Amino acid sequence: MEHTYQYAWIIPFLPLPVTMSIGFGLLLIPTATKNIRRMWAFTSVLLLSITMGFSASLSIQQINGSFIYQYLGSWTINNDFSLEFGHLIDPLTSIMSILITTVGIIVLIYSDNYMSHDQGYLRFFAYMSFSNTSMLGLVTSSNLIQIYIFWELVGMSSYLLIGFWFTRPIAASACQKAFVTNRVGDFGLLLGILGFYWITGSFEFRDLFEIVNNLIHKNGANSVFATLCAFLLFVGAIAKSAQFPLHVWLPDAMEGPTPISALIHAATMVAAGIFLVARLFPLFRVIPYIMNFVSLIGVITVLLGATLALAQRDIKRSLAYSTMSQLGYIMLALGIGSYRAALFHLITHAYSKALLFLGSGSIIHSMEPIVGYAPDKSQNMVLMGGLRRYLPITRTTFLLGTLSLCGIPPLACFWSKDEILNDSWLYSPIFAIIACFTAGLTAFYMFRMYLLTFDGHLRVHLKNSNNTKNSSFYSISLWGKAASKVVNQNLLLSTINNKVSFFSKDTYKIDDNIRNTMRYFSTYFGNKYTYMYPHESDNTMLFPLLILALFTLFIGSIGINFYPGVIDVDILSKWLTPPTNLFFQNSNYSVNWYEFFTNAIFSVSLALFGLFIASILYGSAYSSFKNLDLINSFLKGGPKRTISDQIKTVVYNWSYNRGYIDIFYTRVFIRSIRGLAKLIKFFDRRIIDGITNGVGVASFFIGEGIKYMGGGRISSYLFLYLSYVLIFLLIFLFSSNLVHFI
């Protein structure tokens, strides 16, 4: 068994050859590399599958024996400083590596079809493999310096993925926002690492935990300084996992392709912050106040993310705020010491959220032929509706992911979220009330998302001046000329039956007989046909959805002991339990089923109440509305201005405007920093450069003036020289006497 652990160092480096091969291929032989581009997708999936198999083998050994292995190799050694690199294999590493590889494989398979028409197909797979390498390197790191190196690589790969479509200004701005926001957290992380090295003299986890634990209990370390260093470490996790107040980059990160959003939100960037807190859990637990701060940030993020998701129209942004809220649950669980529940929810949420994001990609894929390739339209839930008739498989899998996130049994997130809610009641009733209230909000906004997307009728046409029926369809296609009239140069229209108004432009109602019409367009691999109307995705996109649906259905069983007495310990408890000393030890985890079901009735009732309210507000009656102004008026409270209407208006504006946090940051930080930069620029160019240039210019003019005073007579030069010396001597004597007199 130990022999197998010795080769665990290859786990992070197996996906790397794809990135290197694609990079060198595009640089040296671009034509040949592009001609075999499907081979690179297959190679990416193959290498990550091998990594998954190796990780699964190590995990099985962890379950059977809970063997912890750490290998260290010297990097730099001298009399005063020693730095070692290596890998650490423990239950936390096993959980994260399996999570990263399984989600990564599913996303890669999905991406092969989703990105098939994109010119950056090869670049996409190179970035994805690099991201998987960075994250796997992070979770297998054996010390803080190694974690920081891979932490920055994860940030760089996320920057490249978010800004994948960098020619779009909004995507370029989004990746810059993510980069700048995470620099704040990364700087705090670096300061925290250096602070603990100053305290302990080591970067290794075992030494760090032992020394800090002894110093804290023996009052041998300044507790204020240790708490500050722990806070700085946590700042890095706040930024990476999009916790308040450094969460502002997460919704803008949706400008990248949808598979990237699924990977970032399920298994890579946002999971990195959770992993850091879990890895340093023994350190945080012994430092005063830091655990309270972690739980406080978690509960604020839980509530804030849920409220900001309530009125979002973009389906991916709504899912992004959902991720933010669920990560808040995980951080809350870590802060209250519920280590097992936190990692349990990390697993269940990862598969459910990957399912939802890939499902949203299938929805967007079906909407693009109708509204054109425009994210503000193809991702806008207000323009959707009625897609259940055209996307039955996507609809079913999306519903499973939605119900799982709502906490409906027996789906995955029910088991983990309920465990967090139960533990929060034991820690703080206030935190528990907020968490339970947010659970109801989660059910509301998630079911709202489902109803807006799949219920009712297609709402692409919002203003129907001719009072056409709700079943009408209005199509705009980018794939080929569908009619003789062109709107806005690029948007092509279809068969004319009845003229209506569409965003103040002319469009035409499409006859129902045209629904089976297929559009002909050319791709890199040859000619292809596609339906003009909302149509189900190809099998290579549906297969990952079905696999993730199975995970969503059954992954919750790993944390529940359904047969007490027959199977003494459930898999998750055998695999990973809260750390007792420095690393993880096995302990039995028993469930009081009576208490569990009693609490579950309350949480499920909250979820069902949220589903009920969403169905009332956003059911078929809502979906029949064809006027966007009417919809907005309904959401904001209608024409009446009662107290209830005003409250609805405040809530709607708060959510739709992201809690005004971005506006606050823009006015307070961005404008002030720009103003300071302009002031420094003025000082540098006008004062510093002005003095330097002024001296040069003055010397030039003085020299030019003096040269005409020269007559070539040495006696005149000596007379002037002695005169100047006499003048300066008199000034010196006068000033000396004046000072002595004073």
N, C-alpha and C positions, 0 to 999 in steps of 0.2 A: 504493500500500500504506500509506503513512504517513497518507494521508487517512482510511483506515478506522480506524487506530489512534486518531485524534483523537476519535472518537466512542465509544471504549471506556468512557467514564465512565458511559454509560447502562446498562451491564451490571448493576450492583447495584440500580438504581432501577426496572427494568422490572417486577419483581413487586410493588413497593410500592403501586401504585394499587389493587390488590385489597384490601389491608389497610385503606387509607384509605376506600375506597368502602363496604366492609362496616361499618366503624366508624361513619361518618357516617350510613349507611343505617339501622343499628339504632338510632341516636340520634334521627334525625329522622323517618324513615318505616319503623318496624320491621315493620309488617304487609306492606307491599309488598316490602320486602327479603327477608323470609322466604318470600314466595310465589314468588320467582324464585331460590331458593337454589341450584338446580342450575346456574343460569347462572354463579354465582360460581365453582363448581368448574371449569366449562369455561373461564372467563376465566383462572383461575389456571394451568391447564395450558397454555393458549394463550400467555400472556405468558412463562412459563418456557420454553416451546418456542422462542419467538423469541430469548430469551436464550441458549439452547443453540445455536441456529443461528449467532448472532453469535460466540459463544465458539468454535464449531467452525471458523468462517471464520478467526478470528485464529490458531487452532492450526495450521491448514493452512499459513498464512503462516509460522508459527514453524518448522514442519517443513521448508519449502522454503528459507527464508532465515535462520532463527534471528535474526530482527530483534527487537531489544529497544527498546521505546518507553517513555518516561517523560514525563508532562506535569505541570507544577507551576504552580499559581496562588497568588498571595500572599493570605494570610488576614490576618495582622497584621504590620506593619512599623514599627519605630522604631529608634532609634539602638543599642539594646542587645539587641533581641530580634526575631527574624524567624521566622514560622511560615507554612509553605506547605502547601497541600492539593493533591492531584492523584491520578493513577492510574499504576500501573506495570504494563506488559504484558511478561511474559517467559515462558519455558517453564514455570516453576513456577505462575504465574498461569493459564496455559492448562490445565495438568493439573487444577488444583483447580476451575476454573470449569466444565469439562466434567464432572467428577465430581459436583459439586454439582447441576448442572442435570439431568443424566441420571437420577441417583438421585431427585432431587426430583420430576421428572415422573412417574416410575414410582410413587412413593409417593403422589402426589396422585391418580393414576388409581385406585390400589388403595383409597385412603381414601374415595372417593366412595361405594363400596358398604359398606365396613367401618363407616363412621360414619353411614350413612343413617338409622339409627333413633335416633341420639343427638340430644338437644335442643340440644347445643352445636355442631351441624354447621357453622354459619356462623362461629362463633368459632374453630373448629378450623382452617378454611381461612385465616382472617385471621392466626392465629398462624403457620401454616406458611409463608405468603407473607412474613411479617415475618422469620421465621428465615432463609429463603433470601436475602432482601435483606441481612440482617446478615452472613451468611457470605460472600456475593459481595463486599460492601464490604470485608470483612477481607482477602480474598485479592488484591484490586486496590489495596490501600493502598500509598502511596509513601513513608511515613515512620512512625516509631514512635508518634507522637501519634495519627495517623489509625488505626493498628492498634489502639491502646488504646481509642479511641472505639467502633469496631466490635466489638472484643473484649468490651466491656461489653454492647453490644447483643445479641451472640450469647448471652451469659450470661443476659440478661433474657428473651430469647425462649425459651431452654431452661427457665428457671424457670416461665414461663407454660405451656409444653407439658407438662413433667413434672407440674405441678399442675393439669392440665386438668380433672380430676374433683376439684376442690378441696373439694367437700362431703364427700368421704370423708376421714376423719382421717389415714389412712395415706398418702394421696396428698399432702395438705397438708404432712404431716411430711417426705415425701420431697423435695418441692421446696424446703422450708426447709433441709434438710440439704445439698442441692446448692448452694444459695445461700451458706450459711455456709462450706462447705468451699472453694468457689471464691473467696470473699472473701480467704482466706489467700493463694491463688495470685495473685489480682489485685493485692493490696497489694504482694507481692514484685515483680510485673511493673512496677508504677508506680515503686517505688523504684529498680529497675534502669534504667528509662528515664531517670529524673532523674539517676542516677549517671553514665550515659554522656553525658548532655548536659553535665554538669559537666566531664567529661573532654574532650569533643570540641567542645562548643558548637554541636552540630547534631543534629537528629532524622532527617535524610535518610540513607538506607541507604548511598549511595555515599560521602558524606562520612564517615559513621561507620566504614565498613570501611577506607577509606584512612587516616584519622587514627589509628585504633587500631592498624592494622597497622604504621604508621611508628613510633608511640610504643613499641610492644612491642619491635620490632627494634632501636630506638635507645635502649632503656631510658629513654625519656622519660616514662613513666607508671608509677605505682606498680602493680606487677603484682598485689599482694595486693588492692588496691582494685578493679582491673579484673576480677579473678577473682570477687570478691564481687558486683560488679554483674552479671556474666554469670550467676552462680549465681542471683541474684534474678530475672533474666529467665527462667531455666529453671524456677524455682518456679511461675511462671504456667503454663508448659506442663505441669508435673507435675499441677497441679490440673485443668486443662482436659481433658487426655488420660488422666485416671484412672491415673496412675502412682503406685506406692508412694512415700510413705505417704498420699497424698491421694486414694486410689482409692475411699474408703468410700461416696461418694455414688452411684457408678455402678449397683450392683445395686438400690438403692432407687429409682432413676430409672425402673425398669420399671413403676411404678405408673401411668404415663401410657398412653394407647392404644398399641397395638402399632405402627401406622404411625409414630408419633412415635419409638418406640424404634429402628425401622429407620433413620429419618432421622438421629437423633442419633449412632447408632453407626457409620453408614456415611459420612456426608458433611458433617456440620456440627460439633457441639460437640466431640466427641472428636478430630476431624480438625484442629481449630483449633490445638491444642497441637503436633501434628506439623508443621503448616504454619509455626508460629512458629520452631521449631528449624531447619527447612529454610531458611526465609528468612534467619535469622541465622547460618547455617552458616559463612560466611566469617569472621564475628566469633568464633564459638566455637572455630574451628579454630586460631586464632593465640594464644589465651589459655591459659596453662599449666593443666593439671589439669582443666579444665572438660569436655573430651571424655571423659576417663576417668570423670568423675562421671556424665555422660550415659549412657555404656555400662553403668556399674554399676547405675544406677537401672533401665535397660532390662532387664538380665538378672535382677534381683530381681523385677521385675514379671512377666516371662515365666514364671518358676517359680511365683510366688505365685498368679497368676491361674489357672494350670492346676491347681494343687492345690486351690484353693477351688472349682473347678468339678466336682470328682470326685463329690461326694455330694449336689449340689443336686437338689431335687425340682421346683422351679419351672422350667419350660422357658425362660422369659425370663431368669431370674436366671442360669441355667447359660450361656446365650448371652452375657449381660453379662460374666461372668467370662472367657469365651472372648475377647470383644473386648478386655478388659484385657490378657490374655496376648499377643494378636496385636499390640496397640499396643506392648507391651514389645519384641517382635521388631523393630518399626520403629524404636523409640528406640535399641535396641541397635545396629542397623545405622547409624543416624546417628552414634552415639557412636564407632564404630570407623572412621568415615570412609567407609562404604559408602553413599554418598548415592544412587546410582542404584538399588541394591537396596531401599533404604528406601521410595522413592517408588513403585517397581514393586510392592512388597508392599502399600502403601497403596491402590493402584488395585485389585489383585486381591482384597484382603480386603474392600474396600468393597462390591463387587458380590456377593461370596459371602455376606457377612454380611447385606446387605440381603435377599438371597434367603432366608436362614434365618429372619430375623425376620418377614418377610411370610409365610413358610410357617408359622411358629408362630402367627401371627395367624389363618390359615386353620384350623389345628388347634383353637385356642381357640374360634373361631367355631362349629366343629362340635360342641364339647363342651358349650357353654353350654345348649342345649336339654335335655341329659341331667342335668347336675348343678346347673343354675340359674346365674344370673349371679352367680358368686362366684369371684373370682380365685384364692383359695386352693384351689379345686377344679378350675376349668376350666383352670388352668395347671399343675396338679399332674401330673407324669408318672407317678406311682405309680397314679393313677386312670385312666390311658390304656391303650393296648395294642390291638393288632389293628386299628388304623385303616387299614392298608394296603388292606383290602378295601372301604373306604368312601370313602377319599380317594386314589384312584390317582394323579391328577395332582400333588396336593400331596406325596404320598409320593415320587414320582419326582424332582421338583424339590428337595425337601428332602434326598434322598439325594445328589444332585449337589453341593449346597452343603456337605453333611457331608464327602463324600469330598474336595472341594476344600480345605476347611480342614484335613483330615487330611494333605494333601500327597501325594495319589495322582495320578500322571500319567494323562492329559495335562491335567488340570484346572488352573484358573488359579493357585491358590495354590502348587501344586507348583513352578512355575518361579521364583517370587519367593522363597518360603521357602528353597528349596534354594540360591539365590544368597546369602542371608543366612548360612546355615549354612556354606557354603564360605568366605565372607569371614571369618567368626568364627574358623575354624581358623587363619587367617593372623594374626589379631590376638592371640588368647589361647586356648590349649587348654582352660583351665578354663571360660571363657565358652562355648566351643564344646560342651563336654561337657554343660553345663547346658542349652544351647539344643537339643541333640539329644535329651537325655532328655525335655525338655518336648515335643518333637515327638511322641514316643511317647505321652506323657500326653494330648496333644491328640487323637490318634487314638482313645485309649481313651474319654475322656469324651464326645467327639462321637458316636462310634458307640454308646455307652451311651444317649445321648439318643435316637438314632434307634430303637434296639431297644425301649426303654421305651415309645416313642410308637406305633410301627407294628407291632412284632412281637407274637406271641402272641395273647391274647384281651383283650377289654375288661375292665378290672379295677375298674370303678366300684364293684361290690359286693365288699367285702373280707372280710366275715365271713359265711359261708354255713352256717348251722346245719343245713340240710337236705341238704347235700352235693349241690347241684344241679350240673349239668354246666358245664364251662368256657365253653360257647358261650352261656350265658344272658346276657340283657341286662336291666339295671335302669335305668329311665328316670325322671328328674325333669324336668319341663318348666315353663317360665315363661310359655309362649305361650298357654296355655288350659287349661281343666279337662279332664283326661284320665281321671279316675276319680272315684269318690265319696269317697275317703279323702284327707284333707289332712294333710300333715306340716309342722310348724312354720309354720302359717298360710299361707305363700307357696309352698311346694313342692308341686306337684300331681303325683299319681301316676297310673299307667296300669293297663291291663288286669290283672286278678288271676288268676294261675294257681297260685302257690305262695307262701306267706308266709315271708319270710326276715328277717334282721336287718341293718340298715343304720345304722351309727353309733349304735347303741342305740335306733334308731327303727324303726317298721314300714314296710317297703316290700314291693313285690310283683314277683314274676318276670313278665316279659312274654313272651307267646307269640310264637314266631317268625313267625306269620302276621301280626303287627301291624307288621312291619318296614316295610312300604310305606305305613303310615298317614301321612297328611299333616295337619299342624296348621294351623288357620285363625287368623290374627290380623290386626289392623288396623295400618296404618302411616300416615305422613303423606301418602303418595301414594296411599292406597287400601288395599284388602284384598290380602292375599298369603298364599300357602301355603308351608309349609316342612316338611321331614321331621323327625320326632321323633328319629330315630336319627342317628348320625354320618353326615353327608352332605357331598358335595363343595361347595365354595364356588361362588358365581356366576362367570360368565365375566369380569366386570370385576375380580374378584380373582384369577382364574387367569391372565389375560393378562399382568399384570406379572410373575407367577412364571415364565412361559415366557420372557419377554424377559430376565429376570435369569439364567435357566438358560442361555440362549445366551451371555450375557456370561461366565458362569462357565466355559463350555466353551472359548471362543475368545479371551478378553481376554488370556490369557497369551502369545499369539503376538506381541503388540506388543513384547515385550522379548527375543525370540529371533530370531537370524538363521539361518533354516532353509536358506538358499541362499547360503553364502559364495562370493564371487567373482561371483555374479550380482547379488545385492543387497549392496552393500558394507557398509551399516550398517543395523541393525535400527531400527524406528521409534522406540523409546524412547530409544535412544542418540542418534539424530538430533534428537530432541525435547528431551532433557534429560540432561546428563551432569554429573558432579561439578564444581563450580565450581573454576576454577584461580586466578583472581585475585579480582575483585570480583563479577562476574556470570558468567553461564554461557557457555561456549564449546563448540563442537562438537568431538567427538573420536570416533574409531572405537572400537567396543567389540567385541572378538573373543572367541569362546568356544573353549576347548580341549575339544572334544566328548568325547575319551577321558577326560580328568580329570573333566568334568562328569558323565558317566554312571557313572564309578567311584564318585564321591561320592553320586550319586543312588541307587545300589543300596543303600548303607548307610542313607540317610534313609528310603527307601521300605520297607526291611526293618523299621526301627523302627516306621513307621506300620502296616505289616501286622501286626506283633507286637501293637501296641496294639489293633487291630481284632480280632485273634484272642482276646486276653484278654477283651475286652468281650463278644464273642459267647459265650464260655464262661460268663461270670458273668451276663449279661443276655439270653441267647438265649431260645428258646421254653420251655426248662425253667424259667427264672426267671419268665417271663411267666405261667406257669400258677399261680404262687403266689397264693392268694386272701386270705391273712391278712397285714395290714400289719405286725403284730408279728413274724411269721415272717420277712418280708422284712428288717425292720430287724435282727433277730437274725442273719440270714444275712450281712448287710452288715458287722455289727460283729464277726462271728467265731463266732456260734453259742453254745451253752451251754458249750463247752469253753473253758478259759482257758490255752491254750498260748501260747508266745512269739509265734507267728505270729498267733494270734487277738488278742493284746494289741496287736500292731502295727497290725492292721486296725482295731481299735477306736480307736486313737489317730489314725490317718489319717482315719477316718470322722468322728470328733468334730471334728478340726481343720478339715476341709472344710465340714461341715454348719454349724459355728458360726463360719464366716468367718474362721478363723484366730485367733479371740478378739480380733481387732483392734478391732472395734466395741465389745466389752465393755471393753477397755483404755481406749479413748478416752472411753467413758461415765464410767468411774470416775476417770480421771486428769484429763481436761479438763472434761467437762460438769459433773460434780459439784463439782470444785474451783472452776470459774467461777461456778456457782450459789452455792456457799458464800461466795465472795468478794463476789458481788453482794449476798447477804443481809447480810454484814458491813458493806458500804458503805451499804446501806440503813439498817441500824441506826445507824451512825455519823451518817448524814445526818439521820435523823429524831429520834434521841434526843440526839445531842451538838450538832450544828450548829443544828438547829431548836430543840432544847431550850434552848440558851444564848440564842438570839434571843427565843424565847417567854418564857423565864425573866426576861430583862431587862424585857420588856414587862409581865409579870405583877407583878414586883417594883416597877416604877415605879408601876403602878396602886395597889398596896396601900400603898406609901409615901406616895403622894399622898393617898390616902383617909385615912391616919392623920394626916398633917400638917395637913390642912385643919381638923381639929377642935382643933388647938393655937392657931389664930389667934384673937386677941381683939379685933382692930381697933385696937389702940393702937400708934402708930408708935414710941414709946419702947421698947416691949417687943421689937419687931422689930429695932431698932438694937442693943439689948443682946445679943440672940441672935447677930446677925451679927458683932459685935465679939468675942463669946466664941468663935465658931467660928474667926475669923481668928487670935485669940490661941492657940488650941489647935493649929492647923495650923502656926503660926509656931514654937511651942515644939517640936513634933515635928520640923520641918525643922532647927532649930538643934541639937537633940539628936542627930539622925542624922548631921549634918555633923561634929560634934565626935567622935562615935563612929568614923566613918570615918577622921578625921585621927589619932585616937589609935591605931587599928589600923595 
